[in-house]
């Protein structure tokens, strides 16, 4: 992306977050908020000459093996989970369904629902959770029992790392903080989101237990528990302090690096630069090979592939591990498609 384009984007696109910042963030999430904002229309994207150049570059990077991913990323809104896509089409919401825990890697489990979940990472000195479902009740009746189903003791949860400040990610964090003295971490910007009561929230939403401010996550920070170190990258856009988490995973004992992204929206020049930094300066040196999300369907972990993993953990190659070269192209495609959307919003670039 040229400096001229970036300058135009700075003026044209505010550092606003996406639809959930005002709805799901304080109201419980799960697709009950307004449609996405801060994105170009399909017409704007189609008519943006610079945007189309970025899309062409993304399709070239896709070669023959990442075509579907490039097509999904290079839309006016980028990848969307099913609930949001259905809402945008005026369709009724998908019912929340509690699904059985899924062993994603030797040391990574998905626990929760068809539309949102938490990640459990067992280490030699306890458990790290990424996200904690929507409410304290869900933490107590879904997350804790499902940890036990996969042989993990909820009392051993030492950290809850929250990917961003929407309630369907932090809602159950106070359960582990209060009951088991787990440390809870968010970025400073998203701690502010958690602590701020939406004036439009109903009493139940406004009075939901919130975790007490604890760890302040920063870009490049490393959180170590026993034999496992998670690296944090800040990727603002979905919320002001959304993060990507780099988790060392194992497949039949072999080590790999997974990136768990808690937002993919590049909503401004500053947001784009943050993603570019995290991809190039953190993901590549760590040799990341896959991108996962707590909302199944947006990235590599789709519901069908998770169902297949639940049925039979792969004896051979893991379907989520793209390899360094292929995943490098995957990230480059995301950047080109993000550039395309920003160019379509910037004046003088069509």
TORMI-968975 format. One record per residue (C-alpha): residue number from 0; x, y, z. Coordinates in steps of 0.25 Angstrom, whole numbers, plus 5000, padded with zeros to 4 digits. Each point is the difference from the previous one (the first is absolute). Example, Ala and Ser with C-alpha at 12.3 -4.5 7.8 and 13.67 -1.06 7.14 Angstrom:
<node><nr>0</nr><x>5049</x><y>4982</y><z>5031</z></node>
<node><nr>1</nr><x>5006</x><y>5014</y><z>4998</z></node>
This chain:
<node><nr>0</nr><x>5000</x><y>5000</y><z>5000</z></node>
<node><nr>1</nr><x>5006</x><y>5014</y><z>4996</z></node>
<node><nr>2</nr><x>5002</x><y>5011</y><z>5010</z></node>
<node><nr>3</nr><x>4991</x><y>5008</y><z>4992</z></node>
<node><nr>4</nr><x>4989</x><y>4990</y><z>5002</z></node>
<node><nr>5</nr><x>5003</x><y>4999</y><z>5014</z></node>
<node><nr>6</nr><x>4999</x><y>5014</y><z>5002</z></node>
<node><nr>7</nr><x>4986</x><y>5001</y><z>4993</z></node>
<node><nr>8</nr><x>4995</x><y>4988</y><z>5009</z></node>
<node><nr>9</nr><x>5004</x><y>5007</y><z>5013</z></node>
<node><nr>10</nr><x>4991</x><y>5012</y><z>4996</z></node>
<node><nr>11</nr><x>4989</x><y>4992</y><z>4994</z></node>
<node><nr>12</nr><x>4999</x><y>4988</y><z>5010</z></node>
<node><nr>13</nr><x>4999</x><y>5003</y><z>5015</z></node>
<node><nr>14</nr><x>5005</x><y>4990</y><z>5010</z></node>
<node><nr>15</nr><x>4986</x><y>4995</y><z>5003</z></node>
<node><nr>16</nr><x>4998</x><y>4986</y><z>5004</z></node>
<node><nr>17</nr><x>4990</x><y>4991</y><z>4993</z></node>
<node><nr>18</nr><x>4986</x><y>4997</y><z>5003</z></node>
<node><nr>19</nr><x>5002</x><y>4992</y><z>5013</z></node>
<node><nr>20</nr><x>5006</x><y>5012</y><z>5007</z></node>
<node><nr>21</nr><x>4987</x><y>5006</y><z>5003</z></node>
<node><nr>22</nr><x>4991</x><y>4988</y><z>5000</z></node>
<node><nr>23</nr><x>5006</x><y>4987</y><z>5003</z></node>
<node><nr>24</nr><x>5011</x><y>5006</y><z>5009</z></node>
<node><nr>25</nr><x>4991</x><y>5003</y><z>5011</z></node>
<node><nr>26</nr><x>4987</x><y>4993</y><z>4996</z></node>
<node><nr>27</nr><x>5005</x><y>4986</y><z>5000</z></node>
<node><nr>28</nr><x>5003</x><y>4998</y><z>4986</z></node>
<node><nr>29</nr><x>4996</x><y>4989</y><z>4991</z></node>
<node><nr>30</nr><x>4995</x><y>5007</y><z>4988</z></node>
<node><nr>31</nr><x>4990</x><y>5009</y><z>5007</z></node>
<node><nr>32</nr><x>5006</x><y>5014</y><z>4996</z></node>
<node><nr>33</nr><x>5000</x><y>5009</y><z>4988</z></node>
<node><nr>34</nr><x>5006</x><y>4996</y><z>4987</z></node>
<node><nr>35</nr><x>5015</x><y>5002</y><z>4997</z></node>
<node><nr>36</nr><x>5004</x><y>5015</y><z>4998</z></node>
<node><nr>37</nr><x>5014</x><y>5005</y><z>4995</z></node>
<node><nr>38</nr><x>5000</x><y>4992</y><z>4988</z></node>
<node><nr>39</nr><x>4998</x><y>5003</y><z>4985</z></node>
<node><nr>40</nr><x>4988</x><y>4996</y><z>4992</z></node>
<node><nr>41</nr><x>5002</x><y>4989</y><z>4990</z></node>
<node><nr>42</nr><x>4998</x><y>5011</y><z>4989</z></node>
<node><nr>43</nr><x>5011</x><y>5009</y><z>5007</z></node>
<node><nr>44</nr><x>5009</x><y>4988</y><z>5000</z></node>
<node><nr>45</nr><x>4997</x><y>4996</y><z>4985</z></node>
<node><nr>46</nr><x>5002</x><y>5014</y><z>4995</z></node>
<node><nr>47</nr><x>5013</x><y>5003</y><z>5008</z></node>
<node><nr>48</nr><x>5012</x><y>4998</y><z>4990</z></node>
<node><nr>49</nr><x>5010</x><y>5000</y><z>5011</z></node>
<node><nr>50</nr><x>4991</x><y>4990</y><z>5008</z></node>
<node><nr>51</nr><x>4999</x><y>4991</y><z>4988</z></node>
<node><nr>52</nr><x>5015</x><y>5000</y><z>4998</z></node>
<node><nr>53</nr><x>5002</x><y>4995</y><z>5014</z></node>
<node><nr>54</nr><x>4989</x><y>4989</y><z>4998</z></node>
<node><nr>55</nr><x>5008</x><y>4996</y><z>4987</z></node>
<node><nr>56</nr><x>5012</x><y>4999</y><z>5009</z></node>
<node><nr>57</nr><x>4993</x><y>4992</y><z>5010</z></node>
<node><nr>58</nr><x>4995</x><y>4990</y><z>4989</z></node>
<node><nr>59</nr><x>5014</x><y>4999</y><z>4995</z></node>
<node><nr>60</nr><x>5005</x><y>4997</y><z>5014</z></node>
<node><nr>61</nr><x>4990</x><y>4989</y><z>5001</z></node>
<node><nr>62</nr><x>5005</x><y>4992</y><z>4988</z></node>
<node><nr>63</nr><x>4991</x><y>4988</y><z>5000</z></node>
<node><nr>64</nr><x>5000</x><y>4995</y><z>5014</z></node>
<node><nr>65</nr><x>4995</x><y>5013</y><z>5007</z></node>
<node><nr>66</nr><x>4989</x><y>5005</y><z>4990</z></node>
<node><nr>67</nr><x>4988</x><y>4998</y><z>5009</z></node>
<node><nr>68</nr><x>5007</x><y>5007</y><z>5012</z></node>
<node><nr>69</nr><x>5004</x><y>5012</y><z>4991</z></node>
<node><nr>70</nr><x>4986</x><y>5001</y><z>4995</z></node>
<node><nr>71</nr><x>4994</x><y>5000</y><z>5014</z></node>
<node><nr>72</nr><x>5010</x><y>5010</y><z>5005</z></node>
<node><nr>73</nr><x>4999</x><y>5009</y><z>4988</z></node>
<node><nr>74</nr><x>4985</x><y>5004</y><z>5002</z></node>
<node><nr>75</nr><x>4995</x><y>5013</y><z>5004</z></node>
<node><nr>76</nr><x>4999</x><y>4995</y><z>5015</z></node>
<node><nr>77</nr><x>5011</x><y>4990</y><z>5000</z></node>
<node><nr>78</nr><x>4997</x><y>4986</y><z>5007</z></node>
<node><nr>79</nr><x>4988</x><y>5000</y><z>5009</z></node>
<node><nr>80</nr><x>4995</x><y>4989</y><z>5009</z></node>
<node><nr>81</nr><x>4987</x><y>4994</y><z>4996</z></node>
<node><nr>82</nr><x>4991</x><y>5008</y><z>5010</z></node>
<node><nr>83</nr><x>5005</x><y>5013</y><z>4995</z></node>
<node><nr>84</nr><x>4998</x><y>4996</y><z>4986</z></node>
<node><nr>85</nr><x>4986</x><y>4995</y><z>5002</z></node>
<node><nr>86</nr><x>4997</x><y>5013</y><z>5007</z></node>
<node><nr>87</nr><x>5005</x><y>5009</y><z>4989</z></node>
<node><nr>88</nr><x>4991</x><y>4992</y><z>4990</z></node>
<node><nr>89</nr><x>4988</x><y>5002</y><z>5009</z></node>
<node><nr>90</nr><x>4999</x><y>4985</y><z>5004</z></node>
<node><nr>91</nr><x>4996</x><y>4995</y><z>5014</z></node>
<node><nr>92</nr><x>5012</x><y>4998</y><z>5010</z></node>
<node><nr>93</nr><x>5006</x><y>4986</y><z>5001</z></node>
<node><nr>94</nr><x>4996</x><y>4994</y><z>5013</z></node>
<node><nr>95</nr><x>5011</x><y>4998</y><z>5010</z></node>
<node><nr>96</nr><x>5004</x><y>4986</y><z>5001</z></node>
<node><nr>97</nr><x>5010</x><y>4994</y><z>5011</z></node>
<node><nr>98</nr><x>5009</x><y>4991</y><z>4993</z></node>
<node><nr>99</nr><x>5009</x><y>4989</y><z>5005</z></node>
<node><nr>100</nr><x>5015</x><y>5004</y><z>5003</z></node>
<node><nr>101</nr><x>5009</x><y>4999</y><z>4988</z></node>
<node><nr>102</nr><x>5015</x><y>4996</y><z>5001</z></node>
<node><nr>103</nr><x>5006</x><y>5009</y><z>4990</z></node>
<node><nr>104</nr><x>5014</x><y>4996</y><z>5003</z></node>
<node><nr>105</nr><x>5007</x><y>4992</y><z>5010</z></node>
<node><nr>106</nr><x>5000</x><y>5012</y><z>5010</z></node>
<node><nr>107</nr><x>4989</x><y>5008</y><z>4995</z></node>
<node><nr>108</nr><x>4985</x><y>4998</y><z>5002</z></node>
<node><nr>109</nr><x>4987</x><y>5008</y><z>4995</z></node>
<node><nr>110</nr><x>4989</x><y>5001</y><z>5010</z></node>
<node><nr>111</nr><x>4987</x><y>5007</y><z>4999</z></node>
<node><nr>112</nr><x>4989</x><y>5002</y><z>4989</z></node>
<node><nr>113</nr><x>4998</x><y>5000</y><z>4985</z></node>
<node><nr>114</nr><x>5002</x><y>5015</y><z>4999</z></node>
<node><nr>115</nr><x>5010</x><y>5003</y><z>5011</z></node>
<node><nr>116</nr><x>5010</x><y>4992</y><z>5009</z></node>
<node><nr>117</nr><x>5012</x><y>5000</y><z>5009</z></node>
<node><nr>118</nr><x>5013</x><y>4994</y><z>4998</z></node>
<node><nr>119</nr><x>5007</x><y>4992</y><z>5011</z></node>
<node><nr>120</nr><x>5015</x><y>4998</y><z>5000</z></node>
<node><nr>121</nr><x>5006</x><y>4990</y><z>5010</z></node>
<node><nr>122</nr><x>5014</x><y>5002</y><z>5004</z></node>
<node><nr>123</nr><x>5010</x><y>4994</y><z>5010</z></node>
<node><nr>124</nr><x>4995</x><y>5010</y><z>5011</z></node>
<node><nr>125</nr><x>4985</x><y>5002</y><z>4998</z></node>
<node><nr>126</nr><x>4990</x><y>5004</y><z>4989</z></node>
<node><nr>127</nr><x>5000</x><y>5013</y><z>4991</z></node>
<node><nr>128</nr><x>4986</x><y>5003</y><z>4995</z></node>
<node><nr>129</nr><x>4998</x><y>5010</y><z>4988</z></node>
<node><nr>130</nr><x>4986</x><y>5006</y><z>5002</z></node>
<node><nr>131</nr><x>4990</x><y>4995</y><z>5010</z></node>
<node><nr>132</nr><x>4986</x><y>5000</y><z>4993</z></node>
<node><nr>133</nr><x>4989</x><y>5010</y><z>5002</z></node>
<node><nr>134</nr><x>4996</x><y>4999</y><z>5015</z></node>
<node><nr>135</nr><x>5004</x><y>4995</y><z>5013</z></node>
<node><nr>136</nr><x>4989</x><y>4990</y><z>4999</z></node>
<node><nr>137</nr><x>5006</x><y>4994</y><z>4987</z></node>
<node><nr>138</nr><x>5013</x><y>5000</y><z>5006</z></node>
<node><nr>139</nr><x>4995</x><y>4992</y><z>5012</z></node>
<node><nr>140</nr><x>4990</x><y>4991</y><z>4992</z></node>
<node><nr>141</nr><x>5007</x><y>4998</y><z>4987</z></node>
<node><nr>142</nr><x>5015</x><y>5004</y><z>5000</z></node>
<node><nr>143</nr><x>5004</x><y>4994</y><z>5014</z></node>
<node><nr>144</nr><x>4992</x><y>4986</y><z>4997</z></node>
<node><nr>145</nr><x>5006</x><y>4999</y><z>4986</z></node>
<node><nr>146</nr><x>5014</x><y>5003</y><z>5005</z></node>
<node><nr>147</nr><x>4998</x><y>4988</y><z>5009</z></node>
<node><nr>148</nr><x>4994</x><y>4992</y><z>4989</z></node>
<node><nr>149</nr><x>5014</x><y>5001</y><z>4993</z></node>
<node><nr>150</nr><x>5007</x><y>4997</y><z>5013</z></node>
<node><nr>151</nr><x>5004</x><y>5014</y><z>5004</z></node>
<node><nr>152</nr><x>4997</x><y>5005</y><z>5014</z></node>
<node><nr>153</nr><x>4993</x><y>5014</y><z>5000</z></node>
<node><nr>154</nr><x>5008</x><y>5003</y><z>5013</z></node>
<node><nr>155</nr><x>5013</x><y>4999</y><z>4992</z></node>
<node><nr>156</nr><x>4996</x><y>5012</y><z>4991</z></node>
<node><nr>157</nr><x>5011</x><y>5010</y><z>5003</z></node>
<node><nr>158</nr><x>4998</x><y>5011</y><z>4989</z></node>
<node><nr>159</nr><x>4988</x><y>5004</y><z>4992</z></node>
<node><nr>160</nr><x>5004</x><y>5008</y><z>4988</z></node>
<node><nr>161</nr><x>4989</x><y>5008</y><z>4994</z></node>
<node><nr>162</nr><x>5001</x><y>5003</y><z>4985</z></node>
<node><nr>163</nr><x>4992</x><y>5012</y><z>5000</z></node>
<node><nr>164</nr><x>4990</x><y>5008</y><z>5008</z></node>
<node><nr>165</nr><x>4987</x><y>4994</y><z>4995</z></node>
<node><nr>166</nr><x>4991</x><y>4993</y><z>5011</z></node>
<node><nr>167</nr><x>5000</x><y>4987</y><z>4993</z></node>
<node><nr>168</nr><x>5015</x><y>4999</y><z>5002</z></node>
<node><nr>169</nr><x>5001</x><y>5006</y><z>5014</z></node>
<node><nr>170</nr><x>4987</x><y>4996</y><z>5006</z></node>
<node><nr>171</nr><x>5004</x><y>4988</y><z>5008</z></node>
<node><nr>172</nr><x>5014</x><y>5005</y><z>5004</z></node>
<node><nr>173</nr><x>4996</x><y>5005</y><z>5013</z></node>
<node><nr>174</nr><x>4996</x><y>4985</y><z>5004</z></node>
<node><nr>175</nr><x>5014</x><y>4996</y><z>4999</z></node>
<node><nr>176</nr><x>5006</x><y>5012</y><z>5006</z></node>
<node><nr>177</nr><x>4991</x><y>5000</y><z>5012</z></node>
<node><nr>178</nr><x>4999</x><y>4985</y><z>5002</z></node>
<node><nr>179</nr><x>5014</x><y>4995</y><z>4996</z></node>
<node><nr>180</nr><x>5008</x><y>5013</y><z>5001</z></node>
<node><nr>181</nr><x>5004</x><y>4999</y><z>4985</z></node>
<node><nr>182</nr><x>5007</x><y>5013</y><z>4994</z></node>
<node><nr>183</nr><x>4991</x><y>5007</y><z>4990</z></node>
<node><nr>184</nr><x>5007</x><y>5007</y><z>4988</z></node>
<node><nr>185</nr><x>4995</x><y>5010</y><z>4990</z></node>
<node><nr>186</nr><x>5006</x><y>5012</y><z>4993</z></node>
<node><nr>187</nr><x>4998</x><y>5014</y><z>5007</z></node>
<node><nr>188</nr><x>4991</x><y>5005</y><z>4990</z></node>
<node><nr>189</nr><x>4991</x><y>4987</y><z>5001</z></node>
<node><nr>190</nr><x>5000</x><y>5001</y><z>5015</z></node>
<node><nr>191</nr><x>4993</x><y>5013</y><z>4998</z></node>
<node><nr>192</nr><x>4990</x><y>4994</y><z>4992</z></node>
<node><nr>193</nr><x>4997</x><y>4989</y><z>5010</z></node>
<node><nr>194</nr><x>4999</x><y>5010</y><z>5011</z></node>
<node><nr>195</nr><x>4991</x><y>5010</y><z>4993</z></node>
<node><nr>196</nr><x>4985</x><y>4997</y><z>5001</z></node>
<node><nr>197</nr><x>4992</x><y>5002</y><z>4988</z></node>
<node><nr>198</nr><x>4989</x><y>5010</y><z>5003</z></node>
<node><nr>199</nr><x>4991</x><y>4992</y><z>4991</z></node>
<node><nr>200</nr><x>5002</x><y>4987</y><z>5007</z></node>
<node><nr>201</nr><x>4989</x><y>4994</y><z>5008</z></node>
<node><nr>202</nr><x>5002</x><y>4997</y><z>5014</z></node>
<node><nr>203</nr><x>5004</x><y>4986</y><z>4999</z></node>
<node><nr>204</nr><x>5011</x><y>5004</y><z>4990</z></node>
<node><nr>205</nr><x>5004</x><y>5012</y><z>5008</z></node>
<node><nr>206</nr><x>5001</x><y>4992</y><z>5013</z></node>
<node><nr>207</nr><x>5008</x><y>4988</y><z>4994</z></node>
<node><nr>208</nr><x>5012</x><y>4997</y><z>5008</z></node>
<node><nr>209</nr><x>5012</x><y>5006</y><z>4994</z></node>
<node><nr>210</nr><x>5015</x><y>4995</y><z>5002</z></node>
<node><nr>211</nr><x>5008</x><y>5010</y><z>5009</z></node>
<node><nr>212</nr><x>5011</x><y>5007</y><z>4992</z></node>
<node><nr>213</nr><x>5013</x><y>4991</y><z>5001</z></node>
<node><nr>214</nr><x>5010</x><y>4997</y><z>4989</z></node>
<node><nr>215</nr><x>5002</x><y>5011</y><z>4990</z></node>
<node><nr>216</nr><x>5004</x><y>4993</y><z>4987</z></node>
<node><nr>217</nr><x>5010</x><y>5007</y><z>4991</z></node>
<node><nr>218</nr><x>5005</x><y>4998</y><z>4986</z></node>
<node><nr>219</nr><x>5011</x><y>4990</y><z>5000</z></node>
<node><nr>220</nr><x>4997</x><y>4995</y><z>5014</z></node>
<node><nr>221</nr><x>5003</x><y>4986</y><z>5004</z></node>
<node><nr>222</nr><x>4992</x><y>4993</y><z>5010</z></node>
<node><nr>223</nr><x>5007</x><y>4987</y><z>5005</z></node>
<node><nr>224</nr><x>4993</x><y>4989</y><z>5008</z></node>
<node><nr>225</nr><x>5009</x><y>4987</y><z>5002</z></node>
<node><nr>226</nr><x>5005</x><y>4995</y><z>4987</z></node>
<node><nr>227</nr><x>4991</x><y>5010</y><z>4992</z></node>
<node><nr>228</nr><x>5002</x><y>5014</y><z>4995</z></node>
<node><nr>229</nr><x>4989</x><y>5008</y><z>4993</z></node>
<node><nr>230</nr><x>5004</x><y>5012</y><z>4992</z></node>
<node><nr>231</nr><x>4991</x><y>5012</y><z>4999</z></node>
<node><nr>232</nr><x>4998</x><y>5009</y><z>4988</z></node>
<node><nr>233</nr><x>4990</x><y>5012</y><z>5000</z></node>
<node><nr>234</nr><x>4991</x><y>5001</y><z>4987</z></node>
<node><nr>235</nr><x>4990</x><y>5011</y><z>5002</z></node>
<node><nr>236</nr><x>4988</x><y>5001</y><z>4992</z></node>
<node><nr>237</nr><x>4990</x><y>4991</y><z>5005</z></node>
<node><nr>238</nr><x>5001</x><y>5007</y><z>5013</z></node>
<node><nr>239</nr><x>5011</x><y>5010</y><z>5004</z></node>
<node><nr>240</nr><x>5008</x><y>4989</y><z>5007</z></node>
<node><nr>241</nr><x>4997</x><y>4987</y><z>4992</z></node>
<node><nr>242</nr><x>5012</x><y>4991</y><z>5001</z></node>
<node><nr>243</nr><x>5006</x><y>4988</y><z>4992</z></node>
<node><nr>244</nr><x>5006</x><y>4989</y><z>5009</z></node>
<node><nr>245</nr><x>5011</x><y>4991</y><z>4996</z></node>
<node><nr>246</nr><x>4999</x><y>4987</y><z>5006</z></node>
<node><nr>247</nr><x>5010</x><y>4988</y><z>4999</z></node>
<node><nr>248</nr><x>4992</x><y>4988</y><z>4997</z></node>
<node><nr>249</nr><x>5004</x><y>4985</y><z>4998</z></node>
<node><nr>250</nr><x>4996</x><y>4990</y><z>4990</z></node>
<node><nr>251</nr><x>5004</x><y>4986</y><z>5004</z></node>
<node><nr>252</nr><x>5011</x><y>5006</y><z>5008</z></node>
<node><nr>253</nr><x>5005</x><y>5009</y><z>4989</z></node>
<node><nr>254</nr><x>5001</x><y>5015</y><z>5003</z></node>
<node><nr>255</nr><x>4992</x><y>5010</y><z>4991</z></node>
<node><nr>256</nr><x>4995</x><y>5015</y><z>5002</z></node>
<node><nr>257</nr><x>4986</x><y>5004</y><z>4999</z></node>
<node><nr>258</nr><x>4994</x><y>5014</y><z>5000</z></node>
<node><nr>259</nr><x>4987</x><y>5002</y><z>5007</z></node>
<node><nr>260</nr><x>4994</x><y>5013</y><z>4994</z></node>
<node><nr>261</nr><x>4990</x><y>5007</y><z>5008</z></node>
<node><nr>262</nr><x>4996</x><y>5010</y><z>4988</z></node>
<node><nr>263</nr><x>5004</x><y>5001</y><z>4986</z></node>
<node><nr>264</nr><x>4994</x><y>5014</y><z>4996</z></node>
<node><nr>265</nr><x>5010</x><y>5010</y><z>4995</z></node>
<node><nr>266</nr><x>4992</x><y>5013</y><z>5002</z></node>
<node><nr>267</nr><x>5010</x><y>5011</y><z>4998</z></node>
<node><nr>268</nr><x>5015</x><y>5002</y><z>4996</z></node>
<node><nr>269</nr><x>5004</x><y>4999</y><z>5014</z></node>
<node><nr>270</nr><x>4992</x><y>4987</y><z>5002</z></node>
<node><nr>271</nr><x>5006</x><y>4995</y><z>4986</z></node>
<node><nr>272</nr><x>5014</x><y>5003</y><z>5005</z></node>
<node><nr>273</nr><x>4998</x><y>4992</y><z>5013</z></node>
<node><nr>274</nr><x>4996</x><y>4988</y><z>4993</z></node>
<node><nr>275</nr><x>5012</x><y>5001</y><z>4990</z></node>
<node><nr>276</nr><x>5009</x><y>5001</y><z>5012</z></node>
<node><nr>277</nr><x>4994</x><y>4988</y><z>5007</z></node>
<node><nr>278</nr><x>5001</x><y>4992</y><z>4988</z></node>
<node><nr>279</nr><x>5014</x><y>5004</y><z>4995</z></node>
<node><nr>280</nr><x>5007</x><y>5002</y><z>5014</z></node>
<node><nr>281</nr><x>4993</x><y>4990</y><z>5008</z></node>
<node><nr>282</nr><x>4993</x><y>4989</y><z>4992</z></node>
<node><nr>283</nr><x>5011</x><y>4997</y><z>4990</z></node>
<node><nr>284</nr><x>5012</x><y>5000</y><z>5010</z></node>
<node><nr>285</nr><x>4991</x><y>4990</y><z>5009</z></node>
<node><nr>286</nr><x>4998</x><y>4992</y><z>4987</z></node>
<node><nr>287</nr><x>4984</x><y>5000</y><z>5002</z></node>
<node><nr>288</nr><x>4993</x><y>4990</y><z>4991</z></node>
<node><nr>289</nr><x>4985</x><y>5002</y><z>5003</z></node>
<node><nr>290</nr><x>4990</x><y>5011</y><z>5004</z></node>
<node><nr>291</nr><x>4988</x><y>4996</y><z>5010</z></node>
<node><nr>292</nr><x>4989</x><y>5008</y><z>5005</z></node>
<node><nr>293</nr><x>4990</x><y>4999</y><z>5012</z></node>
<node><nr>294</nr><x>4989</x><y>5001</y><z>4990</z></node>
<node><nr>295</nr><x>5001</x><y>4987</y><z>4992</z></node>
<node><nr>296</nr><x>4999</x><y>5003</y><z>4985</z></node>
<node><nr>297</nr><x>5007</x><y>5013</y><z>4997</z></node>
<node><nr>298</nr><x>5014</x><y>4994</y><z>4999</z></node>
<node><nr>299</nr><x>5006</x><y>4986</y><z>4999</z></node>
<node><nr>300</nr><x>4991</x><y>4993</y><z>5011</z></node>
<node><nr>301</nr><x>4987</x><y>4998</y><z>4994</z></node>
<node><nr>302</nr><x>4989</x><y>4993</y><z>5006</z></node>
<node><nr>303</nr><x>5001</x><y>4988</y><z>4990</z></node>
<node><nr>304</nr><x>5015</x><y>4998</y><z>5002</z></node>
<node><nr>305</nr><x>4998</x><y>5001</y><z>5015</z></node>
<node><nr>306</nr><x>4989</x><y>4989</y><z>5000</z></node>
<node><nr>307</nr><x>5010</x><y>4992</y><z>4992</z></node>
<node><nr>308</nr><x>5011</x><y>5002</y><z>5010</z></node>
<node><nr>309</nr><x>4990</x><y>4996</y><z>5011</z></node>
<node><nr>310</nr><x>4997</x><y>4987</y><z>4993</z></node>
<node><nr>311</nr><x>5014</x><y>4997</y><z>4998</z></node>
<node><nr>312</nr><x>5013</x><y>5007</y><z>5003</z></node>
<node><nr>313</nr><x>5009</x><y>4999</y><z>4988</z></node>
<node><nr>314</nr><x>5011</x><y>4989</y><z>5000</z></node>
<node><nr>315</nr><x>5007</x><y>5007</y><z>4989</z></node>
<node><nr>316</nr><x>5001</x><y>5014</y><z>4995</z></node>
<node><nr>317</nr><x>4992</x><y>5010</y><z>5008</z></node>
<node><nr>318</nr><x>4990</x><y>5007</y><z>4991</z></node>
<node><nr>319</nr><x>5001</x><y>5014</y><z>5007</z></node>
<node><nr>320</nr><x>5015</x><y>5000</y><z>4998</z></node>
<node><nr>321</nr><x>5003</x><y>5008</y><z>4987</z></node>
<node><nr>322</nr><x>5015</x><y>5000</y><z>5001</z></node>
<node><nr>323</nr><x>5009</x><y>5013</y><z>5001</z></node>
<node><nr>324</nr><x>5000</x><y>5003</y><z>4985</z></node>
<node><nr>325</nr><x>4985</x><y>4998</y><z>4998</z></node>
<node><nr>326</nr><x>4996</x><y>5007</y><z>5013</z></node>
<node><nr>327</nr><x>5009</x><y>5012</y><z>4996</z></node>
<node><nr>328</nr><x>4992</x><y>5001</y><z>4987</z></node>
<node><nr>329</nr><x>4987</x><y>4999</y><z>5009</z></node>
<node><nr>330</nr><x>5004</x><y>5012</y><z>5008</z></node>
<node><nr>331</nr><x>5005</x><y>5008</y><z>4988</z></node>
<node><nr>332</nr><x>4986</x><y>4997</y><z>4994</z></node>
<node><nr>333</nr><x>4993</x><y>5006</y><z>5012</z></node>
<node><nr>334</nr><x>5009</x><y>5012</y><z>4999</z></node>
<node><nr>335</nr><x>4997</x><y>5002</y><z>4985</z></node>
<node><nr>336</nr><x>4985</x><y>4999</y><z>5003</z></node>
<node><nr>337</nr><x>5000</x><y>5009</y><z>5011</z></node>
<node><nr>338</nr><x>5008</x><y>5010</y><z>4991</z></node>
<node><nr>339</nr><x>4989</x><y>4998</y><z>4990</z></node>
<node><nr>340</nr><x>4989</x><y>5004</y><z>5010</z></node>
<node><nr>341</nr><x>5007</x><y>5012</y><z>5005</z></node>
<node><nr>342</nr><x>5003</x><y>5005</y><z>4986</z></node>
<node><nr>343</nr><x>4985</x><y>4999</y><z>4996</z></node>
<node><nr>344</nr><x>4997</x><y>5009</y><z>5012</z></node>
<node><nr>345</nr><x>5011</x><y>5010</y><z>4998</z></node>
<node><nr>346</nr><x>4996</x><y>5012</y><z>4991</z></node>
<node><nr>347</nr><x>5008</x><y>5002</y><z>4987</z></node>
<node><nr>348</nr><x>5004</x><y>4985</y><z>4999</z></node>
<node><nr>349</nr><x>4989</x><y>4995</y><z>4991</z></node>
